[in-house]
Amino acid sequence: MSSKSRNPSHARTPTQTITQATLTGLGNLIKLLPTGTVFMFQFLNPVFTNNGHCYTVNKYLSAILIVVCGLSCWVASFTDSYTDSQGNTHYGIATTKGLLPGSPTQDLSGYKLRLGDFVHAFFALIVFAVVALLDPNTVGCFYPSFESTQKALLMALPPAIGAASGVIFVVFPNNRHGIGYPSSQGPTPYSDLD
């Protein structure tokens, strides 16, 4: 006999099951976002939304937070890093000519902007929107009746967006190591992926 008893009083309620599935789906989606942006959102959102009990000023502050974090996810998709010969990590923004700011000693033209960067930026923005807009504090602040009436959507949307993003990220693999992502260990230009 198992050491864990099957006491019906400890069984999960449907709401707990939905919440757990939603949080698991969101946890998998968060892996596709810059960690600093997600941390900032998770840290500030409860404060800005007054734990989901918003006044007008809380709605404005929370909306600004969501927009700023969304823009951060978008911009971070166009950043990259390289490690120079002395072991220092440098960050820059990918352009059509290479990485800016440039390096006087290394050729960074292999870090050119690609179609996949725009695809990643779009999906990073979509994934962040799902994470932010389905956050319990955001739901409680902006659309409190949604949580009780649309439980199926709250449960199905994160895995659906995660699956779609996963397929897109397989088709357009992200080799950038920008701000908020792990840095590369050396100059690894992407000219062979164009």
C-alpha positions as CSV (number, residue, x, y, z in Angstrom):
1,M,0.0,0.0,0.0
2,S,1.3,3.5,-0.9
3,S,2.4,5.8,1.9
4,K,0.2,8.5,0.3
5,S,-3.4,8.2,1.3
6,R,-6.1,9.0,-1.2
7,N,-8.2,11.2,0.9
8,P,-11.0,12.7,-1.1
9,S,-10.8,16.0,0.9
10,H,-7.4,16.6,-0.7
11,A,-8.6,16.1,-4.3
12,R,-8.2,19.0,-6.6
13,T,-11.2,21.1,-7.4
14,P,-12.0,21.9,-11.1
15,T,-10.8,25.5,-10.5
16,Q,-7.5,24.2,-9.1
17,T,-7.0,21.9,-12.0
18,I,-7.7,24.7,-14.5
19,T,-5.3,27.0,-12.6
20,Q,-2.6,24.4,-12.5
21,A,-2.9,23.7,-16.3
22,T,-2.9,27.4,-17.1
23,L,0.2,28.0,-14.9
24,T,2.0,25.0,-16.4
25,G,1.3,26.3,-20.0
26,L,2.4,29.8,-19.0
27,G,5.6,28.4,-17.5
28,N,6.5,26.7,-20.8
29,L,5.7,29.9,-22.7
30,I,7.9,32.0,-20.4
31,K,11.0,30.1,-21.6
32,L,10.7,31.9,-24.9
33,L,10.9,35.4,-23.4
34,P,13.8,37.6,-22.0
35,T,14.1,36.7,-18.4
36,G,14.6,40.3,-17.1
37,T,11.4,41.4,-18.8
38,V,9.4,38.5,-17.4
39,F,10.9,39.1,-13.9
40,M,10.1,42.8,-14.0
41,F,6.5,42.1,-15.1
42,Q,6.0,39.4,-12.4
43,F,7.4,41.6,-9.8
44,L,5.6,44.8,-10.6
45,N,2.3,43.6,-11.9
46,P,0.8,42.7,-8.4
47,V,1.8,46.1,-7.2
48,F,0.5,48.0,-10.2
49,T,-2.8,46.1,-10.3
50,N,-3.3,46.2,-6.5
51,N,-3.4,42.4,-6.6
52,G,-6.2,42.4,-9.1
53,H,-8.4,44.9,-7.3
54,C,-7.8,48.0,-9.5
55,Y,-8.8,51.6,-9.4
56,T,-8.5,53.8,-12.4
57,V,-4.8,54.7,-11.7
58,N,-4.0,51.0,-11.3
59,K,-5.4,50.3,-14.7
60,Y,-3.3,53.0,-16.3
61,L,-0.1,51.9,-14.5
62,S,-0.7,48.2,-15.4
63,A,-1.4,49.1,-19.0
64,I,1.9,51.1,-19.2
65,L,3.7,48.2,-17.6
66,I,2.3,45.7,-20.2
67,V,3.2,48.0,-23.1
68,V,6.8,48.6,-21.8
69,C,7.4,44.9,-21.2
70,G,5.9,44.0,-24.6
71,L,8.2,46.5,-26.3
72,S,11.1,45.1,-24.3
73,C,10.4,41.6,-25.7
74,W,10.1,43.0,-29.2
75,V,13.4,44.9,-29.0
76,A,15.3,42.1,-27.3
77,S,14.6,39.9,-30.3
78,F,16.9,42.2,-32.4
79,T,19.8,42.2,-29.9
80,D,22.8,39.9,-30.0
81,S,26.0,39.5,-28.2
82,Y,29.5,38.3,-29.0
83,T,32.6,37.6,-26.9
84,D,35.8,39.3,-28.0
85,S,39.3,37.9,-28.0
86,Q,39.8,39.1,-24.4
87,G,36.7,37.3,-23.1
88,N,34.5,40.4,-22.8
89,T,30.8,40.1,-23.8
90,H,29.5,42.9,-26.0
91,Y,25.9,43.5,-26.8
92,G,24.5,45.3,-29.9
93,I,21.5,45.7,-32.1
94,A,21.3,43.7,-35.4
95,T,21.0,45.8,-38.5
96,T,21.0,45.1,-42.2
97,K,24.8,45.6,-42.2
98,G,25.7,43.8,-39.0
99,L,25.8,44.4,-35.3
100,L,25.8,47.9,-33.9
101,P,27.8,49.3,-32.2
102,G,30.5,47.7,-34.3
103,S,33.9,46.4,-33.2
104,P,37.1,47.8,-34.6
105,T,38.9,44.4,-34.3
106,Q,36.1,42.0,-35.4
107,D,34.0,41.6,-38.5
108,L,30.4,41.6,-37.2
109,S,28.7,41.6,-40.6
110,G,27.6,38.0,-40.0
111,Y,25.1,39.3,-37.4
112,K,22.9,40.8,-40.0
113,L,19.1,41.3,-39.5
114,R,17.2,38.3,-40.9
115,L,13.5,37.4,-41.6
116,G,13.6,35.0,-38.6
117,D,14.3,38.0,-36.3
118,F,11.0,39.6,-37.2
119,V,9.2,36.2,-36.8
120,H,10.8,35.8,-33.3
121,A,10.0,39.3,-32.3
122,F,6.3,38.9,-33.4
123,F,5.9,35.6,-31.5
124,A,7.8,36.9,-28.4
125,L,5.3,39.7,-28.4
126,I,2.4,37.3,-28.7
127,V,3.7,35.0,-26.0
128,F,4.3,37.9,-23.7
129,A,0.7,39.2,-24.4
130,V,-0.7,35.7,-23.4
131,V,1.4,35.6,-20.3
132,A,0.5,39.2,-19.3
133,L,-3.1,39.2,-20.2
134,L,-3.9,35.8,-18.6
135,D,-2.1,36.7,-15.4
136,P,-4.6,36.4,-12.5
137,N,-3.9,40.0,-11.4
138,T,-4.4,41.4,-14.9
139,V,-7.6,39.4,-15.4
140,G,-8.9,40.6,-12.0
141,C,-8.0,44.2,-12.9
142,F,-9.2,44.6,-16.5
143,Y,-11.9,41.9,-17.0
144,P,-12.8,40.2,-13.7
145,S,-15.9,38.5,-15.1
146,F,-13.8,36.8,-17.8
147,E,-12.2,34.4,-15.3
148,S,-15.4,32.8,-14.2
149,T,-17.1,32.7,-17.7
150,Q,-14.2,31.8,-19.9
151,K,-12.3,29.0,-18.0
152,A,-12.0,26.9,-21.1
153,L,-10.2,29.7,-23.0
154,L,-7.9,30.4,-20.0
155,M,-7.0,26.7,-20.0
156,A,-6.6,26.2,-23.7
157,L,-4.9,29.4,-24.9
158,P,-1.5,29.0,-23.3
159,P,-0.8,25.5,-24.7
160,A,-2.2,26.4,-28.1
161,I,0.0,29.5,-28.4
162,G,3.0,27.5,-27.0
163,A,2.5,24.8,-29.6
164,A,2.2,27.3,-32.4
165,S,5.3,29.2,-31.2
166,G,7.2,26.0,-30.8
167,V,6.5,25.0,-34.5
168,I,7.5,28.5,-35.6
169,F,10.7,28.4,-33.6
170,V,11.6,25.1,-35.1
171,V,11.1,26.5,-38.6
172,F,13.0,29.8,-37.7
173,P,15.5,28.7,-35.1
174,N,16.8,31.6,-33.0
175,N,20.5,31.8,-32.8
176,R,20.7,35.3,-31.3
177,H,22.0,35.7,-27.8
178,G,20.8,39.1,-27.0
179,I,19.9,41.1,-23.9
180,G,18.0,38.8,-21.5
181,Y,19.2,35.6,-23.2
182,P,22.4,33.6,-22.6
183,S,25.4,35.1,-24.5
184,S,27.4,33.3,-27.1
185,Q,30.9,32.0,-26.4
186,G,32.5,33.4,-29.5
187,P,31.9,35.1,-32.7
188,T,29.3,33.0,-34.5
189,P,28.0,34.9,-37.5
190,Y,24.8,33.8,-39.1
191,S,25.6,34.3,-42.8
192,D,25.1,30.6,-43.4
193,L,21.5,30.9,-42.3
194,D,20.4,33.6,-44.7
